[in-house]
Structure formats: C-alpha cells, structure tokens
C-alpha cells in the first residue's frame, strides 16, 4: 500500500500563498503618444500583483515595440499596494 503523503505534499505546493509585490516604475525616453506624462517628461507605472506575473508584465514592456524608445527604466517597491484595478490615469 502506497502512502498518500507525497501526493498531499505535491498538492500543497499548488496552494502556497503567492508572493505579492507592488512597484512604481518610471520610464524615460522618446515614447510618443503618451498624453499623461509627469511634469519632468517621465511616464509612471504602478503595479501590484503576484511577483512572477508583475515581472512577466514588465518584461513584456521591456521587449515590446516601444523598447527601443525607452532609454531608462527605474523601479522601486511601494509600501502600500496599488488599490485601483485595470488601467487608470491619475493626476495626483
């Protein structure tokens, strides 16, 4: 008779809580068509989600059609998660 312990351990891996992160990312460059720039010309992105999904999202931006126009990308962790959902333009 086989033990159910290995199967239970494997199932537990799928229920581990995901590591959530919140980042603020600034983009600098000649990205055209962005009508919501900061006064200094940068574009700000705030994102919250599972760490691997956030990294995948940022990688897609870095490798997307605008990557050649982005000269600099800086990011920092946010203390509080972003509360908005979807895409939101704010001027605060």
C-alpha positions in Angstrom: 0.0 0.0 0.0 1.4 3.4 -1.0 1.4 6.4 1.3 -0.7 9.4 0.3 1.9 11.8 1.9 3.8 12.5 -1.3 0.6 13.3 -3.2 -0.5 15.6 -0.4 2.8 17.3 -0.3 2.6 17.9 -4.1 -0.9 19.3 -3.8 0.2 21.6 -1.0 2.7 23.2 -3.4 -0.2 24.4 -5.6 -1.9 26.1 -2.6 1.2 28.0 -1.3 0.4 31.7 -1.0 1.8 33.7 -3.9 4.4 36.4 -3.2 2.7 39.8 -3.9 4.7 42.8 -4.8 3.8 46.5 -5.5 6.2 48.5 -7.7 6.4 52.1 -9.0 8.2 52.2 -12.4 9.4 55.3 -14.2 10.1 55.3 -17.9 12.2 57.9 -19.7 12.6 58.2 -23.4 11.0 59.2 -26.7 7.8 57.3 -26.3 5.3 59.1 -28.5 1.5 59.2 -28.0 1.6 59.1 -24.2 -0.5 62.1 -23.1 -0.2 61.5 -19.4 3.4 62.3 -18.7 4.8 63.7 -15.4 6.0 67.3 -15.4 9.6 66.1 -15.9 8.6 64.1 -19.0 8.7 60.6 -17.5 5.9 58.1 -17.6 4.9 56.4 -14.3 3.5 53.0 -13.9 2.3 51.5 -10.6 1.6 47.8 -10.5 0.6 45.2 -7.8 0.3 41.5 -8.3 1.9 38.2 -7.9 5.7 38.6 -8.2 6.1 36.3 -11.2 3.1 38.0 -13.1 4.5 41.5 -12.4 7.9 40.5 -13.7 6.4 38.9 -16.8 4.3 42.1 -17.4 7.4 44.4 -17.1 9.4 42.0 -19.3 6.7 42.3 -22.0 7.0 46.1 -21.8 10.8 45.9 -22.0 10.7 43.7 -25.1 7.6 45.3 -26.7 7.5 47.5 -29.7 8.4 50.6 -27.7 11.6 49.1 -26.1 13.9 50.9 -28.5 12.3 54.3 -27.4 12.7 53.7 -23.7 16.1 55.0 -22.6 15.8 54.3 -18.9 13.6 52.3 -16.5 13.8 52.7 -12.8 11.7 50.9 -10.2 11.1 51.0 -6.5 9.0 49.0 -4.2 5.8 50.6 -2.9 4.9 50.3 0.8 1.2 50.1 0.1 -0.4 48.0 -2.7 -2.0 49.9 -5.6 -5.7 50.0 -5.0 -7.0 50.6 -8.5 -7.8 47.8 -10.9 -7.2 47.8 -14.6 -5.8 50.9 -16.3 -6.2 54.2 -14.5 -4.8 57.7 -15.3 -4.4 59.8 -12.2 -3.2 63.3 -11.8 -2.4 63.5 -8.0 
